[in-house]
């Protein structure tokens, strides 16, 4: 019986599908939390032959959005805006560079990828035992074959972790086609979470859990007065943003993004 990577309890076989278009891989769901995991991912070295997959056409736009969102989260949660921050498993260092560009003292760490965009602002450039106001892990959790161990490692640097990962849809999942986020073509998404599984991790590691209910989340030992993701901008600000977006579309010639169309085309190509 395959044990849950979250609870250590029993799982049920969910389905079997092709990963990297050649391996028959079993996916399991945790009976207690609904967390979804693959069988032990023996294919990861092959999957990470390139840090950025051909399907990750949203890399740049995602980092732009996350940099804006994280700046608001840091302010809303009462973190020291002059403190030091660490982007964990930060890939080529783009997010670290962008956060530094808007004034936050971010550093990068990723032992498997060359830091191209934030050279000289890497964990290895700091002293041993460095600590941070907050660790960020953007689009990392779904890649973790052992989430409890990896989150515990992140806590060596800070007692707060802001992270992004898509939550499972509310509808029942029975096949690979029920959710696009599995992305078996790349073989990198091996842990798929719902709110119950993230809350379980928080409780197990003595962390408070806050979430926007969709893709952005926070583990922290701090007790916050309110959910930092629940604070909406004032109506007048939201209205102004809509008017600016409309102006951009009509007067500046801003066109509809080709990202989704490109993603579908590339997925079709690499799927053969």
C-alpha positions as CSV (number, residue, x, y, z in Angstrom):
1,X,0.0,0.0,0.0
2,X,1.4,3.4,-1.0
3,X,1.4,5.8,1.9
4,X,0.5,9.5,1.8
5,X,3.5,11.9,1.6
6,X,1.4,14.2,3.8
7,X,-0.1,12.1,6.5
8,X,1.7,8.8,6.3
9,X,-1.7,7.2,6.1
10,X,-3.3,5.2,3.3
11,X,-4.0,6.3,-0.3
12,X,-6.3,5.2,-3.1
13,X,-5.2,4.7,-6.7
14,X,-6.6,7.5,-8.7
15,X,-5.5,6.8,-12.2
16,X,-2.6,5.8,-14.4
17,X,-1.3,8.0,-17.2
18,X,1.7,8.6,-19.5
19,X,4.3,10.9,-18.1
20,X,7.0,12.4,-20.4
21,X,4.9,10.6,-23.1
22,X,6.5,7.3,-22.2
23,X,6.3,6.2,-18.6
24,X,3.1,4.7,-17.2
25,X,2.8,6.4,-13.9
26,X,0.2,5.9,-11.1
27,X,-1.4,8.8,-9.2
28,X,-2.7,8.3,-5.7
29,X,-5.0,10.3,-3.5
30,X,-4.6,10.6,0.3
31,X,-7.6,9.1,2.0
32,X,-7.5,11.7,4.9
33,X,-6.8,14.9,3.1
34,X,-7.4,14.4,-0.7
35,X,-3.8,15.3,-1.5
36,X,-2.7,13.8,-4.9
37,X,0.8,12.4,-5.4
38,X,2.5,10.3,-8.1
39,X,4.2,7.1,-7.4
40,X,7.9,7.6,-6.4
41,X,9.1,9.9,-9.2
42,X,12.0,8.0,-10.7
43,X,11.9,10.1,-13.9
44,X,12.7,13.5,-12.3
45,X,16.3,13.7,-13.5
46,X,15.0,13.4,-17.0
47,X,12.2,15.8,-16.4
48,X,14.6,18.5,-15.1
49,X,17.1,18.2,-18.0
50,X,16.0,21.8,-18.6
51,X,15.0,24.0,-15.6
52,X,12.3,25.7,-17.7
53,X,10.0,23.4,-19.6
54,X,8.9,24.1,-23.1
55,X,5.3,24.5,-21.8
56,X,6.2,27.2,-19.2
57,X,5.2,30.1,-21.5
58,X,3.8,32.0,-18.5
59,X,7.1,32.3,-16.7
60,X,7.6,36.1,-17.3
61,X,4.0,37.2,-16.9
62,X,3.7,35.0,-13.7
63,X,6.7,36.6,-12.2
64,X,5.4,40.1,-12.9
65,X,2.1,39.3,-11.2
66,X,3.8,37.6,-8.3
67,X,6.2,40.5,-7.7
68,X,3.2,42.9,-7.4
69,X,1.2,40.5,-5.2
70,X,4.1,39.7,-2.8
71,X,4.8,43.4,-2.3
72,X,1.2,43.8,-1.1
73,X,1.4,40.7,1.0
74,X,4.6,41.8,2.8
75,X,3.0,45.1,3.6
76,X,-0.4,43.6,4.6
77,X,1.1,41.0,6.9
78,X,3.3,43.3,8.8
79,X,6.7,41.9,7.7
80,X,9.7,44.2,7.9
81,X,9.8,45.8,4.5
82,X,13.5,46.6,5.1
83,X,14.3,43.0,6.1
84,X,16.0,40.3,4.1
85,X,14.1,37.8,2.0
86,X,15.0,34.5,0.3
87,X,13.5,33.0,-2.9
88,X,13.7,29.3,-2.5
89,X,14.2,27.1,-5.6
90,X,14.3,30.3,-7.5
91,X,15.3,29.0,-10.9
92,X,17.3,31.5,-12.9
93,X,16.8,34.2,-10.4
94,X,14.2,36.3,-12.3
95,X,11.9,36.7,-9.3
96,X,14.7,37.7,-7.0
97,X,15.8,40.3,-9.6
98,X,12.3,41.7,-10.0
99,X,11.8,42.0,-6.2
100,X,15.1,43.8,-5.8
101,X,14.1,46.1,-8.6
102,X,11.1,47.2,-6.6
103,X,13.0,47.7,-3.5
104,X,13.0,44.5,-1.5
105,X,16.2,42.9,-0.3
106,X,15.8,39.5,-1.9
107,X,18.3,36.7,-2.2
108,X,18.1,33.6,-4.4
109,X,18.8,29.9,-3.8
110,X,18.5,27.0,-6.2
111,X,21.2,24.2,-6.2
112,X,20.1,22.8,-9.5
113,X,19.9,26.0,-11.6
114,X,22.4,28.7,-12.6
115,X,21.5,32.1,-11.1
116,X,21.5,34.3,-14.2
117,X,19.5,37.3,-13.2
118,X,20.5,37.9,-9.6
119,X,24.2,37.0,-9.5
120,X,25.9,38.2,-6.4
121,X,22.6,38.1,-4.5
122,X,22.6,34.4,-3.8
123,X,22.4,32.5,-0.5
124,X,26.0,31.3,-1.0
125,X,27.1,35.0,-1.0
126,X,25.9,35.3,2.6
127,X,27.3,33.9,5.8
128,X,26.4,30.4,7.1
129,X,23.3,30.3,9.2
130,X,21.7,33.3,7.5
131,X,18.1,33.9,8.4
132,X,15.4,35.8,6.6
133,X,12.2,37.7,7.3
134,X,10.3,35.5,4.8
135,X,11.0,32.7,2.4
136,X,9.1,32.7,-0.9
137,X,8.6,29.5,-3.0
138,X,6.8,30.4,-6.2
139,X,5.5,27.5,-8.2
140,X,7.6,25.1,-6.2
141,X,5.3,23.0,-4.0
142,X,3.8,21.0,-6.9
143,X,7.4,19.9,-7.7
144,X,8.2,18.5,-4.3
145,X,8.4,14.6,-4.0
146,X,8.5,14.9,-0.2
147,X,6.6,18.0,0.8
148,X,7.0,17.7,4.6
149,X,10.8,17.3,4.5
150,X,11.2,20.2,2.0
151,X,8.9,22.6,3.9
152,X,10.9,21.7,7.0
153,X,14.1,22.6,5.1
154,X,12.6,26.0,4.2
155,X,11.9,26.7,7.9
156,X,15.6,26.6,8.5
157,X,15.7,30.0,6.9
158,X,12.6,31.6,8.2
159,X,9.4,30.9,10.2
160,X,7.3,32.3,7.4
161,X,6.8,30.9,3.9
162,X,4.8,32.6,1.2
163,X,4.2,30.3,-1.7
164,X,2.1,29.7,-4.8
165,X,0.6,26.4,-6.0
166,X,-2.8,25.8,-7.7
167,X,-5.4,24.2,-5.4
168,X,-7.3,21.3,-6.8
169,X,-10.6,22.1,-8.4
170,X,-13.8,21.6,-6.3
171,X,-15.2,19.1,-8.8
172,X,-14.2,15.4,-8.4
173,X,-11.1,14.3,-10.2
174,X,-11.1,10.8,-11.7
175,X,-8.9,11.1,-14.8
176,X,-5.9,13.1,-16.0
177,X,-8.2,15.2,-18.2
178,X,-10.1,16.6,-15.2
179,X,-7.4,19.2,-14.4
180,X,-4.9,20.9,-16.7
181,X,-2.4,21.4,-13.9
182,X,-1.2,17.8,-13.8
183,X,0.8,18.5,-17.0
184,X,2.2,15.0,-17.4
185,X,4.0,16.0,-20.5
186,X,6.7,17.7,-18.4
187,X,6.8,15.1,-15.6
188,X,7.5,17.8,-13.0
189,X,4.2,18.1,-11.1
190,X,4.3,15.3,-8.6
191,X,2.4,16.8,-5.6
192,X,-1.0,18.3,-6.1
193,X,-2.6,20.1,-3.1
194,X,-6.0,21.1,-1.8
195,X,-6.7,23.3,1.2
196,X,-7.1,20.4,3.6
197,X,-3.6,19.0,2.8
198,X,-2.0,22.4,3.2
199,X,-3.8,22.9,6.5
200,X,-2.5,19.5,7.6
201,X,1.1,20.4,6.8
202,X,0.6,23.7,8.8
203,X,-0.8,21.9,11.8
204,X,2.0,19.2,11.7
205,X,4.7,21.8,11.6
206,X,3.1,24.2,14.0
207,X,2.4,26.9,11.4
208,X,-0.6,29.1,10.8
209,X,-2.1,28.8,7.3
210,X,-3.6,31.6,5.2
211,X,-4.7,31.4,1.6
212,X,-6.5,33.2,-1.2
213,X,-8.4,30.0,-1.8
214,X,-6.9,29.6,-5.2
215,X,-3.1,29.7,-5.7
216,X,-1.4,32.0,-3.2
217,X,-0.7,30.9,0.4
218,X,1.2,31.7,3.5
219,X,2.7,29.5,6.3
220,X,3.8,31.4,9.3
221,X,4.3,31.1,13.0
222,X,2.9,34.6,13.4
223,X,-0.8,35.0,14.3
224,X,-2.2,37.6,11.9
225,X,-5.3,39.6,12.8
226,X,-6.9,38.9,9.4
227,X,-6.2,36.9,6.3
228,X,-3.8,39.0,4.3
229,X,-5.2,37.7,1.1
230,X,-8.7,38.7,2.0
231,X,-8.1,42.5,1.9
232,X,-9.6,44.0,-1.2
233,X,-8.5,47.2,-2.7
234,X,-10.9,50.1,-2.3
235,X,-13.6,50.3,-4.9
236,X,-12.3,53.5,-6.4
237,X,-8.9,51.9,-6.9
238,X,-10.4,48.8,-8.6
239,X,-12.5,51.0,-10.8
240,X,-9.4,53.1,-11.8
241,X,-7.5,49.9,-12.7
242,X,-10.4,48.8,-15.0
243,X,-10.4,52.2,-16.7
244,X,-6.7,52.1,-17.2
245,X,-6.9,48.6,-18.6
246,X,-9.6,49.7,-21.0
247,X,-7.5,52.7,-22.1
248,X,-4.6,50.4,-22.7
249,X,-6.7,48.2,-24.9
250,X,-8.4,50.9,-26.9
251,X,-5.8,53.7,-27.2
252,X,-2.4,52.1,-26.8
253,X,-3.1,49.1,-29.0
254,X,-2.8,46.5,-26.3
255,X,-3.9,43.1,-27.7
256,X,-5.2,39.9,-26.2
257,X,-2.4,37.6,-24.9
258,X,-1.4,34.7,-27.1
259,X,-0.1,32.8,-24.0
260,X,-3.0,30.3,-23.8
261,X,-3.0,29.6,-27.5
262,X,0.8,29.1,-27.4
263,X,0.5,26.8,-24.5
264,X,-2.0,24.6,-26.2
265,X,0.0,24.6,-29.5
266,X,3.2,23.6,-27.7
267,X,1.4,20.9,-25.6
268,X,0.1,19.4,-28.8
269,X,3.5,19.4,-30.5
270,X,5.4,17.8,-27.6
271,X,2.6,15.2,-27.1
272,X,3.2,14.0,-30.6
